[in-house]
Amino acid sequence: MKTINLEKEKLDLTEVVNMARKEPVLLLTPDGKEFIISEADDFEKEVEMLRGSQAFQKFLDERSMCKHRIPLEDIEKEIEKELSATHRLR
């Protein structure tokens, strides 16, 4: 997987798509967001490629070390609250 820091490298969309034809591209935006660009045709091929990618595995390892976690139960409660509020407005 190719990683591109958009704060340091200025690329146009055509360049990014051409890179993604060869391998998935991880875009890091100046505000810290991350996006993956890859060919959508062959999901199984993509999964195998990502499994073999040391860069992607490192990325997953770093993400899994993140201390900030939200329990699933908290997310479910928040969704229920939002749905209840939506139903009350109708």
Secondary structure, 3 states (H helix, E strand, C coil): CEEEECCCCCCCHHHHHHHHHHCCEEEECCCCCEEEECCCCCHHHHHHHHHCCHHHHHHHHHHHCCCCCCCHHHHHHHHHHHHHHHHHHC
